[in-house]
Amino acid sequence: MAFTLRQAIRTDLPGIWSVRYAVTENTPTPGRISDEEVIEAIEQTGRGWVVEQQGGIVAFAIGNVQTGNIWALFVHPNAQGLGHGGRLHDEMLAWLRSVKLPLLWLTTGVTTRACGFYERKGWRKVGEPEGGEFRYEMNLEPEAAER
């Protein structure tokens, strides 16, 4: 099935919200994050990417270039297992490496399948769970990767 991975733009918000509210793990409270916050995240403090398939958005990711936070990476349940999460992850990390961030971080629920995904991608779990979430970090400094 053909897909397109591209940079997210503000008109993608309906598709981004559709994916975000469809996930069954790490579910958000509606209204907790505003459209304005997402627009700021993809236009000012970072960048976002979407995967389109058959005319609709089926996955998205957002990374914050100011803090190194992976703000979001979600795949619609109907599109899981097709490699979209890995493609988004790799695209986002390539961009964050290009802007020379030394350290990336994210949090995810302790019982989510995302834990295994991030560990397979080389993320390191740091510390004990806080508020029901693990913190993961990835050091992007070349000398750290060589140790």
NURO-43209 format. One record per residue: residue in three letters; x, y, z of N, C-alpha, C, O, CB in turn. Coordinates in steps of 0.001 Angstrom, whole numbers, plus 500000, padded with zeros to 6 digits. Glycine has a CB too. Example, Ala and Ser with C-alpha at 12.3 -4.5 7.8 and 13.67 -1.06 7.14 Angstrom:
<atoms>
ala513190494310507800512300495500507800513200496700507800514236496681508465511308495527509046 ser512850497750507080513670498940507140512900500030507870513409501138508039514084499402505725 
</atoms>
This chain:
<atoms>
met500843498825500000500000500000500000500896501249500000501792501363500837499037499992501227 ala500668502156499098501490503357498957501247504310500125500136504428500640501192504063497618 phe502319504980500521502224505972501578503179507112501260504100506968500455502539505349502965 thr502943508248501907503808509405501776504184509867503171503315510046504025503121510544500967 leu505486510062503409505973510647504649506426512060504306507253512253503415507142509791505291 arg505879513055505021506222514450504717506148515274505988505636514831507016505278515039503631 gln506678516494505887506626517404507020505186517828507275504428518087506340507520518635506774 ala504821517895508544503465518298508936503282519801508774504215520584508955503175517883510390 ile502058520181508430501675521584508340500369521774509124499691520807509471501512522036506840 arg500039523022509391498885523282510259497568522720509734496686522398510530498737524754510459 thr497413522594508435496164522030507909496067520517508149495042519906507847496050522323506413 asp497123519920508687497101518497509041496460518237510401496273517083510786498510517945509035 leu496123519302511132495605519115512488494435518137512592494454517295513490495182520431513034 pro493425518195511732492334517225511877492831515771511784492375514913512539491270517477510805 gly493742515502510880494286514153510752495154513772511936495111512629512393495085514032509478 ile495940514711512438496771514461513611495884514120514812496139513153515529497666515691513923 trp494834514931515021493925514648516143493205513322515953492972512606516927492899515775516300 ser492852512986514732492182511709514467493057510534514901492574509592515530491832511585512972 val494329510594514566495259509536514984495425509554516497495363508510517147496635509705514293 arg495633510735517051495928510839518489494794510295519344495038509637520356496200512289518869 tyr493563510566518946492428510090519739492033508654519427491199508079520127491247510985519518 ala492617508067518387492317506672518042493200505686518791492831504521518940492475506460516550 val494362506131519265495274505198519925494658504653521203493835505308521842496610505880520234 thr495065503449521562494478502796522733495404502794523942494990502399525032494102501382522392 glu496653503229523767497593503359524876498032504817524953498096505519523943498827502403524701 asn498332505254526171498760506644526352497726507606525769498053508531525026500136506877525692 thr496483507357526127495380508149525579495315509527526248495505509646527458494041507404525760 pro495046510551525457495002511914525999493612512291526504492610511687526120495447512910524941 thr493575513279527352492323513880527766491955514915526699492745515821526434492434514530529203 pro490772514800526081490394515788525061490485517211525600490035517503526708488975515515524557 gly491079518092524791491205519492525163492428519820525999492712520995526234490004519906525895 arg493159518812526455494350519063527280495440519777526486496175520604527026494896517744527842 ile495534519449525203496479520100524300495654520826523247494743520245522656497479519062523645 ser495970522086523014495186522881522064495778522826520660496931522436520472495102524332522534 asp494972523222519681495465523351518311496655524298518264497628524046517553494349523849517376 glu496575525378519016497649526371519025498963525764519522500032526088519005497258527568519902 glu498883524892520516500093524235521027500715523313519982501938523241519862499769523438522294 val499879522613519232500397521731518182501025522566517070502103522235516577499269520826517611 ile500361523635516679500917524513515634502258525081516084503211525110515306499932525667515300 glu502339525530517323503614526034517840504688524939517786505841525205517449503445526550519291 ala504292523702518124505246522595518146505769522234516759506917521809516632504605521383518772 ile504954522393515717505414522019514374505972523195513574506611522996512540504279521392513607 glu505730524426514052506194525589513295507254526425514005508047527097513347505033526458512974 gln507281526395515335508180527295516057509200526554516914510402526782516773507379528227516927 thr508747525681517788509664525024518723510229523721518177511123523128518780508960524756520029 gly509709523275517039510183522019516482509640521780515098509414522704514317509812520877517377 arg509439520518514822508949520115513505508129518849513682508358518064514602510128519889512493 gly507178518669512793506361517460512806506383516795511443506718517417510434504921517781513219 trp506021515532511430505929514752510194504660513932510244504192513564511322507178513835509997 val504107513649509091502923512798508994503171511724507945503982511885507034501658513632508641 val502449510632508105502398509592507085500975509602506555500012509453507307502810508166507654 glu500864509781505241499563509735504569499450508418503825500404507937503212499381510942503593 gln498260507851503898497974506614503190496521506676502738495628506959503536498247505354504090 gln496294506418501495494945506461500914494230507770501242493040507774501559494113505279501418 gly494966508881501162494360510195501329494173510675502750493678511782502961493078510198500683 gly494556509871503736494390510306505119495657510124505924496526509332505559493260509552505774 ile495761510853507013496914510743507902496715509526508798495680509374509447497104512043508753 val497741508655508817497663507429509611498709507399510729498668506520511589497837506214508710 ala499648508354510722500675508400511763501309509791511767501302510495510757501760507291511537 phe501858510171512924502545511456513000503579511433514109503523510610515023501544512597513226 ala504521512352514008505556512526515031505887514003515124505791514738514141506837511685514704 ile506282514434516329506677515821516557507873515832517489507859515195518542505503516659517147 gly508919516569517090510109516714517918510371518171518227510174519038517375511320516096517233 asn510817518447519449511087519809519899512584520084519793513388519457520482510589520024521356 val512948521022518928514352521335518697514960522170519824516183522235519948514503522066517383 gln514143522794520631514657523625521721515034522797522946516004523111523634513627524671522108 thr514272521747523217514494520952524429514996519540524151515485518870525061513221520872525217 gly514884519082522912515246517709522585514162516707522931514400515500522887516506517338523289 asn512979517185523274511871516302523636511177515744522399510828516480521475510862517047524507 ile510986514434522404510134513805521392508717513991521930508274513296522844510504512245521138 trp508037514941521335506745515393521847505636514395521528504686514242522297506397516760521269 ala505764513719520389504726512768519996505241511836518913506038512230518062503470513505519509 leu504771510584518956504971509625517869503840508614518008503855507767518901506414508927517927 phe502861508713517116501674507876517216501269507332515855501391508009514834500524508659517830 val500784506095515862500307505423514658498878504967514917498583504371515953501232504214514266 his498001505249513973496607504811514096496578503293514251497334502600513570495762505260512857 pro495728502756515124495670501304515313495486500518514007496017499415513877494545500968516256 asn494750501065513051494531500360511787495759500353510881495790499637509880493375500984511053 ala496771501148511230497977501233510398499220500717511129500339500880510643498205502677509954 gln499026500101512284500174499596513033500736498349512360500021497609511684499781499287514491 gly502026498138512561502687496965512000503141497141510564503604496182509946501779495799512080 leu503021498342510019503413498598508627504733499355508524505171499692507424502323499383507917 gly505367499623509659506653500304509664506585501815509729507620502481509683507399499924508473 his505386502373509835505250503835509859505925504460511080506566505505510965503777504221509837 gly505787503830512243506415504364513440507929504430513305508550505425513681506041503525514641 gly508514503386512774509961503362512577510422504401511573511448505052511774510401501994512124 arg509674504558510502510034505560509495509960506969510084510861507782509877509106505449508266 leu508891507251510815508755508567511450509887508798512451510499509866512473507385508692512156 his510152507806513263511219507900514259512546508232513588513247509149514017511337506587515054 asp512892507503512554514177507688511888514271509049511201515323509688511234514401506579510872 glu513188509491510584513160510817509937513333511923510968514103512862510762511835511021509163 met512614511806512078512695512816513132514102512854513738514649513936513946511646512533514228 leu514692511693514024516030511679514598517077512209513622518024512873514042516393510274515029 ala516926511933512351517866512471511362517836513996511393518884514641511345517527511952509939 trp516646514568511472516544516028511530517132516569512832517875517550512811515079516468511392 leu516810515943513958517327516420515240518851516284515307519518517122515914516676515644516397 arg519403515244514694520865515125514616521446516262513778522502516803514107521271513756514016 ser520762516620512703521276517650511797521355519027512453522139519876512028520404517729510563 val520552519245513479520604520527514185521503520450515413521557521373516225519198520966514596 lys522200519334515528523262519150516539522780519156517986523460519683518867524285520222516379 leu521615518572518233521179518424519621521988517303520270522145516239519671519644518127519705 pro522504517518521484523320516484522113522514515361522765522986514228522853524201517108523137 leu521284515676523227520504514704523987519025514829523655518471515928523632520729514889525493 leu518403513704523402516953513662523194516326512941524374516967512118525026516585512953521845 trp515060513262524642514357512579525724512876512478525403512339513238524598514568513310527059 leu512233511523526053510790511332525914510287510596527133511064510033527903510437510556524612 thr508982510607527297508353509805528343507238508996527711506629509409526725507810510698529503 thr506983507836528296505877507003527843505413506140529005506179505852529925506291506124526627 gly504156505734528954503577504921530017504351503634530238504865503039529291502136504601529701 val504433503206531495505240502036531837504695500738531258505445499772531119505341501909533327 thr503430500691530922502850499451530403502580499500528898501893498626528369501566499147531134 thr503106500504528208502822500632526784503790499818525938504913499536526354502877502088526370 arg503341499448524754504206498761523793505308499693523296506314499236522754503381498234522605 ala505114501004523482506117501979523065507450501747523782508505502027523214505615503401523334 cys507419501245525003508670500982525730509569500059524908510747500358524711508377500351527121 gly509031498957524434509812498015523625510266498631522321511393498394521886509003496768523341 phe509408499421521687509761500094520436510982500985520641511949500902519884508571500926519911 tyr510938501835521660512043502765521890513318502025522290514410502407521871511664503781522974 glu513192500981523087514380500219523478515020499559522258516246499527522151514017499152524532 arg514214499034521342514762498438520107515428499490519234516341499172518472513653497732519310 lys514985500736519334515559501827518552516789502446519223517358503403518698514511502898518321 gly517201501915520368518424502385521008518253503387522126519242503926522623519278502971520007 trp517019503654522539516784504572523643517129503872524955516979502657525078515312505069523650 arg517590504643525928517980504119527229516997504617528291516763505817528429519434504539527582 lys516431503669529034515518504016530129516344504583531276517329503976531698514683502769530598 val515943505746531781516685506371532875515763506573534069514661507103533928517298507721532427 gly516202506160535213515443506372536436514233505469536588513911504659535719515004507776536500 glu513594505637537697512378504901538024511165505632537458511231506829537175512240504720539553 pro510052504905537293508859505567536747508389506714537642508377506610538869507727504551536569 glu508005507798536991507418508941537695506045509196537121505896509362535911508313510210537577 gly505049509228537967503700509508537501503196508490536485502393508828535616503649510878536902 gly503657507252536588503206506207535677503909506197534330503470505511533407501754506347535456 glu505016506963534206505742507018532938507234506798533152507808507204534163505503508360532243 phe507845506141532165509296506023532123509850507181531311509203507680530390509736504656531521 arg511056507599531667511793508571530860512870507803530101513590506982530667512421509718531752 tyr512958508091528813513982507518527955514852508651527425514384509770527213513349506699526788 glu516129508337527215517046509310526637517870508672525539518104507463525530517959509900527711 met518307509512524613519224509089523566520272510184523423519950511344523167518476508820522204 asn521533509794523592522641510720523464523057510744521997523379509700521430523836510316524393 leu523053511914521383523387512042519972524822512503519736525253512634518591522439513000519316 glu525557512748520813526947513169520637527752512007520072527707510908520626527559513662521982 pro528486512219518988529222511132518327530136510357519270530193509130519195530041511691517196 glu530847511044520149531776510347521024531046509446522029531605508443522471532648511354521761 ala529818509789522392529048508948523308528653507649522629528619506598523269527798509688523807 ala528355507713521335527946506521520602529122505570520394528922504366520235527339506911519255 glu530349506101520393531522505273520153531998504541521385532780503598521268532629506106519622 arg531551504943522566532015504311523811531492502917523960531788502249524951531604505124525007 
</atoms>
